[in-house]
């Protein structure tokens, strides 16, 4: 959503380039206040307050509304006394203005990051299935045609059958899926064609679809890529979308001119989302990303840029439309980044095959279990190898459910 600077009584929170400690305290206060408020107001709908439970029409009654406002005031003052024990009436009034910045929440459009967060909350799992197919991960039963007639076309067909089976079999367990374009592009145009078909199929199944290209280029080339992926191409009055997806993973280390062409597509009737690589999970990432630049390391400089790119693009969930890719290979970095950047949604790769574990993944989430999604690919796609006689979809489902249980030990999605 786009905020109006002139109407915003607290513009510093959303438009400052560097977030202060006080801003972080206010952010926590703001989220807890609205969390308590929303929970209690929903108790009648959940049947937990039988004597007060009623229809939605009852909630519209003036007396009910006045009681709700009185309750909000009590919650506000209680939390204010905890967060700001020495607050004055004047500062309390200022905070109350800040908490009610948006006068009409219903008019705030749902943006792409809200869609992902809502899917995660609905399924109570933050797992994103990574579709990174390679020849070694395809079960032999799906490669019969390839063995008889080896070639990119028959192997691409094996990829198609394999990935479609996983999408159909796991779609009720995962909020989203991430496609690694390099795995398909390695097969030439045949692989790209299969990827396009799978992207459309995943969208049809209702998955949140992320396309990982890691591309970054000069401005006019970035604009072409942004249009082809997000904006579509116009052929004789007919608009075609070659790569139907909800979000794109980009490498932002070329700077702003490689990212800004994508930003206009993050708003409007069909808003999209970006995830910018901040701290990757590969072993050699410290060679560049952990170098010192002034008073900060390079990957925090990239996080600062990512936050700046999402300055005016925040969803109802409180997170920006430009998120950060933060790998599991450096748990301490995850902790430090989460603490410092509380409005960046984290896409977290490196679980399973790359050595990432649930405890370290939990560092990416806020206290409500929001603000992050954990990606797993090879550990799920290749789960059938541990028991070759088991159906690959069943093996993947078992691996996915095991991962979910592991994450639930440390993360509870509210």
Secondary structure, DSSP 8 states (H G I E B T S, - for coil): ----TTT-TTHHHHH-SS--HHHHHHHHHHHHHHHHHHHHHHTTTTTS-TTT---HHHHTSHHHHHHHHHHHHHHHHHHHHHH-TT--HHHHHHHHHHHT--S-GGGS---HHHHHHHHHHHHT--EEEEE---GGGS-GGG-HHHHHS-SHHHHHHHHHHHHHHHHHHHTTT-SEEEEEHHHHHTTTHHHHHHHHHHHHHHHHTT-EEEEEEEE---HHHHHHHHIIIII-EEETTEEE-TT--SEEEE--TT-GGGTHHHHGGGSSTT--EEEEEEE--SGGGHHHHT-EETTEEHHHHHHHHHHHHTTT-B-TTS-BSEEEEE-TT-HHHHHHHHHH-TT--EEE--BSTTSB-HHHHGGGS-TTS-SEEEEE-HHHHTGGGGGTTS-HHHHHHHHHHHHHHHHHTT----
